[in-house]
Amino acid sequence: MTSKLTRRAALGAAAALPFASVAAPALAAGSETKANTAVARTFRLGEFSVTTLLDGSLPRDGAKEIFGGGASDEDFAKVSAENFIPADKAQFYFTPTLLNTGSDLILFDTGLGKGGIQTALAGAGVSPEDIDIVVLTHMHPDHIGGMTTKDAPTFPNARYVTAAAEYDFWSAQEEGNRVGDMVAAKVTPFADKMSFIEDGGQVASGVTAMAAFGHTPGHMVYHLESGGQRLILTADLANHYVWSFAHPEWEVKFDMDKAQATAARRKVLGMLAADKVPMIGYHMPFPAAGFVETRGDGFRFVPVSYQMMG
């Protein structure tokens, strides 16, 4: 049973994460797997069921201007060529995650609002009405777009959780701010169902918020732990599976505080590599799950293969 988070009494008193004592998981999707489709993929994490949901994917030009701030054209092209990708364009993926704890169905982020989240949920055998909790890792439009459908709540039976710092920042923006206006339209209508979480607070047993500010003022990643197995939902900590890993110091256009975002990337990616803990990243190539290893002064994203498929 989960306790409702309150802004005044954030769950910051939760026990410190047992990073050193909890074994890294050998994830396997067994017979209980709900989804293995082009838009929904389920993995096991102890007693949890974790499903990635492909909300959409699209190409975008100007990759260096987006992901290579501070890099020379030569260095950006070199890293791209070494990883067999073009230096002038990127493929974007948008991947909310569904967590079944056995007690709650928790959806992390809601996608673009173009109908993809409903399709992906259907692929997992879940309807929007089944969702108990919606967690917003942050409030960029591609994470809150699916909060409503034709001005009606997409998840009518859910309560909502986000960081107080995130909500306060965007709610304070004057009219005309693109993100602030979208927050006013998509998030503010649910204020009476919204609870606020701080670093170390728990959404549910085994689901703990970790501050990773920089991308936005209240950007959170989430530590999942069940049966001695761990996984981190990294949200927008790293926006590209090559450039943001190989050179965490390269500035990303969408990061609001570039230095703080770089520090968060190095901290979390370093922990994932050292502890061999898997991750799910919102913008990683679908199914968005993988591992992190150190490479030189940076890191490498290692996509899942059969080691997570059982």
C-alpha positions as CSV (number, residue, x, y, z in Angstrom):
1,M,0.0,0.0,0.0
2,T,1.4,3.4,-1.0
3,S,1.1,6.6,1.1
4,K,0.0,9.8,-0.5
5,L,2.8,12.3,-0.9
6,T,2.2,15.8,0.3
7,R,4.0,18.9,-0.6
8,R,4.3,19.9,3.1
9,A,5.5,16.5,4.2
10,A,7.7,15.3,1.4
11,L,9.1,11.8,2.0
12,G,12.7,12.9,2.3
13,A,13.1,10.9,5.5
14,A,13.0,7.7,3.5
15,A,16.0,5.4,4.1
16,A,19.1,6.1,2.0
17,L,19.3,3.9,-1.1
18,P,21.3,0.7,-0.4
19,F,23.4,1.1,-3.5
20,A,26.3,-0.9,-2.1
21,S,24.3,-3.8,-0.7
22,V,21.7,-4.4,-3.4
23,A,22.8,-6.8,-6.1
24,A,22.6,-5.7,-9.7
25,P,19.8,-7.5,-11.4
26,A,19.8,-10.2,-14.0
27,L,16.6,-9.1,-15.6
28,A,14.5,-11.7,-17.4
29,A,11.1,-11.4,-19.0
30,G,9.5,-14.8,-18.1
31,S,6.1,-16.3,-18.7
32,E,4.4,-13.4,-17.0
33,T,5.5,-11.0,-19.7
34,K,2.6,-8.9,-20.9
35,A,4.1,-7.3,-24.0
36,N,6.7,-7.9,-26.7
37,T,5.5,-5.8,-29.6
38,A,6.8,-3.0,-31.7
39,V,5.5,-0.5,-29.3
40,A,5.5,-2.2,-25.9
41,R,8.2,-4.3,-24.3
42,T,8.0,-5.9,-20.8
43,F,10.9,-6.8,-18.5
44,R,11.0,-8.4,-15.1
45,L,12.6,-6.7,-12.1
46,G,12.2,-8.9,-9.1
47,E,8.5,-8.8,-8.3
48,F,8.0,-5.8,-10.6
49,S,6.9,-5.8,-14.2
50,V,8.5,-2.9,-16.2
51,T,7.1,-2.1,-19.6
52,T,8.6,0.5,-22.0
53,L,6.0,2.2,-24.3
54,L,7.0,3.7,-27.6
55,D,4.9,6.9,-27.9
56,G,6.5,8.0,-31.2
57,S,9.8,8.4,-33.1
58,L,10.9,11.1,-35.6
59,P,14.1,12.3,-37.3
60,R,15.6,15.7,-36.8
61,D,18.3,17.6,-38.6
62,G,21.0,19.8,-37.0
63,A,22.3,17.1,-34.6
64,K,25.4,19.0,-33.6
65,E,23.5,22.2,-32.7
66,I,21.3,20.1,-30.4
67,F,23.7,17.6,-28.9
68,G,27.2,19.0,-29.5
69,G,27.5,22.3,-27.7
70,G,31.2,23.0,-27.1
71,A,32.4,20.3,-29.4
72,S,34.4,21.0,-32.5
73,D,32.9,19.9,-35.9
74,E,35.8,17.5,-36.3
75,D,35.3,15.8,-32.9
76,F,31.5,15.6,-33.3
77,A,32.0,14.0,-36.8
78,K,34.6,11.6,-35.4
79,V,32.5,10.3,-32.6
80,S,29.5,10.0,-35.0
81,A,31.5,8.0,-37.5
82,E,33.0,5.7,-34.8
83,N,29.4,4.8,-33.8
84,F,28.1,4.4,-37.4
85,I,25.6,7.3,-37.2
86,P,25.4,10.5,-39.3
87,A,26.7,13.7,-37.8
88,D,24.0,15.9,-39.3
89,K,20.8,14.2,-38.1
90,A,19.3,12.3,-35.1
91,Q,16.4,9.9,-34.6
92,F,14.3,10.9,-31.6
93,Y,12.4,8.3,-29.6
94,F,9.7,9.1,-26.9
95,T,9.3,6.3,-24.4
96,P,7.2,6.5,-21.3
97,T,7.5,3.6,-18.9
98,L,4.8,1.6,-17.1
99,L,5.6,-0.1,-13.8
100,N,3.4,-2.8,-12.3
101,T,4.4,-3.1,-8.6
102,G,1.7,-5.7,-7.9
103,S,-0.3,-3.1,-6.0
104,D,-0.2,-0.1,-8.4
105,L,0.1,0.6,-12.1
106,I,2.5,3.6,-12.3
107,L,3.1,5.5,-15.6
108,F,6.2,7.6,-15.8
109,D,5.5,10.5,-18.3
110,T,2.7,10.7,-20.8
111,G,4.3,11.3,-24.2
112,L,3.5,13.7,-27.0
113,G,-0.3,13.6,-26.8
114,K,-0.7,12.3,-30.4
115,G,-2.3,9.0,-29.4
116,G,0.8,6.9,-29.2
117,I,0.6,6.3,-25.5
118,Q,-2.9,4.8,-25.9
119,T,-1.7,2.5,-28.7
120,A,1.3,1.4,-26.7
121,L,-0.7,0.8,-23.5
122,A,-3.1,-1.3,-25.5
123,G,-0.1,-3.4,-26.7
124,A,0.6,-4.1,-23.1
125,G,-3.0,-5.1,-22.4
126,V,-3.6,-1.9,-20.3
127,S,-6.2,0.8,-20.7
128,P,-5.7,4.5,-19.6
129,E,-8.4,3.9,-17.0
130,D,-6.2,1.3,-15.3
131,I,-3.4,3.7,-14.4
132,D,-3.3,4.4,-10.7
133,I,-0.4,6.9,-10.6
134,V,1.2,9.2,-13.2
135,V,4.7,10.4,-12.4
136,L,6.0,13.4,-14.4
137,T,9.8,13.3,-14.4
138,H,9.7,16.9,-15.6
139,M,7.3,19.1,-17.6
140,H,8.7,19.5,-21.1
141,P,5.9,19.2,-23.7
142,D,6.9,15.7,-24.9
143,H,6.4,14.4,-21.3
144,I,3.1,16.1,-20.5
145,G,1.4,16.1,-23.9
146,G,-0.6,13.0,-23.1
147,M,-2.1,14.2,-19.9
148,T,-5.3,15.1,-21.7
149,T,-7.1,13.8,-24.8
150,K,-9.5,16.2,-26.5
151,D,-9.5,18.3,-23.3
152,A,-10.5,15.3,-21.2
153,P,-8.2,13.5,-18.7
154,T,-6.4,10.6,-20.5
155,F,-6.0,8.8,-17.1
156,P,-9.2,9.6,-15.3
157,N,-8.6,7.4,-12.3
158,A,-5.0,8.4,-11.6
159,R,-3.3,10.6,-9.1
160,Y,-0.2,12.6,-10.1
161,V,3.3,13.0,-8.7
162,T,6.0,15.4,-9.7
163,A,8.8,17.5,-8.1
164,A,7.8,20.6,-6.2
165,A,10.6,22.6,-7.8
166,E,9.4,21.6,-11.3
167,Y,5.8,22.5,-10.7
168,D,6.7,25.8,-9.0
169,F,9.1,26.9,-11.8
170,W,6.7,26.3,-14.7
171,S,3.6,27.5,-12.9
172,A,5.4,30.9,-12.2
173,Q,6.0,31.6,-15.9
174,E,4.2,34.5,-17.5
175,E,1.7,33.9,-20.2
176,G,3.5,33.5,-23.6
177,N,6.1,31.1,-22.3
178,R,5.6,28.0,-24.5
179,V,6.3,25.4,-21.8
180,G,4.6,27.4,-19.1
181,D,1.5,27.7,-21.2
182,M,1.4,24.0,-21.9
183,V,1.8,23.3,-18.2
184,A,-1.1,25.6,-17.5
185,A,-3.2,23.7,-20.0
186,K,-2.1,20.1,-19.4
187,V,-1.0,19.9,-15.7
188,T,-2.6,22.7,-13.7
189,P,-6.1,21.3,-14.2
190,F,-4.9,18.3,-12.1
191,A,-3.5,20.3,-9.2
192,D,-6.1,18.9,-6.8
193,K,-4.8,15.4,-7.6
194,M,-1.1,16.4,-7.6
195,S,1.4,15.4,-4.9
196,F,4.9,16.7,-4.7
197,I,8.1,14.8,-4.1
198,E,11.6,15.7,-3.1
199,D,15.0,14.0,-3.6
200,G,14.8,10.6,-1.7
201,G,11.0,10.6,-1.6
202,Q,9.1,7.4,-2.4
203,V,6.3,7.2,-4.9
204,A,5.6,3.6,-3.8
205,S,7.6,0.9,-2.0
206,G,10.7,0.4,-4.1
207,V,10.2,3.5,-6.2
208,T,12.4,6.3,-5.1
209,A,13.0,9.8,-6.6
210,M,16.6,10.9,-7.3
211,A,17.3,14.6,-8.0
212,A,19.0,15.1,-11.4
213,F,18.5,18.8,-11.9
214,G,19.9,20.7,-14.9
215,H,17.8,19.5,-17.8
216,T,15.0,21.4,-16.0
217,P,14.9,22.9,-12.5
218,G,13.1,19.9,-11.0
219,H,14.1,17.0,-13.3
220,M,14.0,13.7,-11.4
221,V,15.2,10.2,-12.2
222,Y,13.7,7.2,-10.4
223,H,15.4,4.2,-8.7
224,L,13.4,1.0,-8.9
225,E,14.2,-1.9,-6.6
226,S,12.5,-5.2,-6.1
227,G,13.8,-8.6,-4.9
228,G,17.3,-7.3,-4.7
229,Q,17.3,-6.1,-8.3
230,R,17.7,-2.5,-9.4
231,L,17.0,-0.3,-12.4
232,I,17.1,3.5,-13.0
233,L,14.6,5.3,-15.1
234,T,16.9,8.1,-16.3
235,A,14.2,10.3,-18.0
236,D,16.1,13.0,-20.0
237,L,19.4,12.7,-18.1
238,A,21.0,11.8,-21.4
239,N,19.1,12.7,-24.5
240,H,21.2,10.7,-27.1
241,Y,22.6,7.2,-26.8
242,V,25.9,8.1,-28.4
243,W,26.8,11.8,-28.0
244,S,25.5,12.4,-24.5
245,F,27.3,9.2,-23.2
246,A,30.6,9.6,-25.1
247,H,30.9,13.2,-24.0
248,P,28.7,14.1,-21.1
249,E,30.2,17.6,-21.1
250,W,28.9,18.3,-24.6
251,E,26.0,20.7,-24.0
252,V,22.5,19.8,-25.0
253,K,20.3,22.5,-26.4
254,F,17.3,21.4,-24.3
255,D,19.2,21.4,-20.9
256,M,18.3,24.6,-19.1
257,D,21.4,24.6,-16.8
258,K,24.1,23.2,-18.9
259,A,26.8,22.8,-16.1
260,Q,24.3,21.2,-13.7
261,A,23.0,18.8,-16.4
262,T,26.6,17.7,-17.2
263,A,27.3,17.1,-13.5
264,A,24.1,15.0,-13.2
265,R,25.0,13.0,-16.2
266,R,28.4,12.2,-14.9
267,K,27.1,11.3,-11.5
268,V,24.3,9.0,-12.6
269,L,26.0,7.4,-15.5
270,G,29.1,6.8,-13.4
271,M,26.9,5.0,-10.8
272,L,25.2,2.9,-13.4
273,A,28.6,1.8,-14.9
274,A,30.2,1.1,-11.5
275,D,27.3,-0.8,-10.1
276,K,26.3,-2.5,-13.4
277,V,22.7,-1.4,-12.9
278,P,20.5,-1.3,-16.0
279,M,18.7,1.9,-17.1
280,I,15.7,2.9,-19.2
281,G,16.1,6.3,-20.9
282,Y,13.2,8.2,-22.3
283,H,15.0,9.1,-25.6
284,M,17.0,5.9,-26.0
285,P,16.4,3.7,-29.1
286,F,13.4,1.5,-28.4
287,P,13.0,-0.6,-26.2
288,A,15.0,2.1,-24.5
289,A,16.7,-0.2,-22.0
290,G,20.3,-1.0,-21.6
291,F,23.5,-0.9,-19.6
292,V,26.3,1.7,-19.2
293,E,30.0,1.1,-19.4
294,T,32.9,3.5,-19.1
295,R,34.8,4.3,-22.2
296,G,37.8,6.7,-22.0
297,D,36.7,9.8,-20.1
298,G,33.1,9.1,-21.0
299,F,30.6,6.2,-21.3
300,R,28.9,3.9,-23.7
301,F,25.3,2.8,-23.8
302,V,24.9,-0.9,-24.3
303,P,21.4,-1.8,-25.6
304,V,19.6,-4.8,-24.2
305,S,19.7,-8.0,-26.2
306,Y,18.7,-11.5,-25.0
307,Q,20.1,-11.0,-21.4
308,M,16.9,-9.2,-20.5
309,M,14.5,-11.3,-22.6
310,G,14.5,-14.6,-20.6
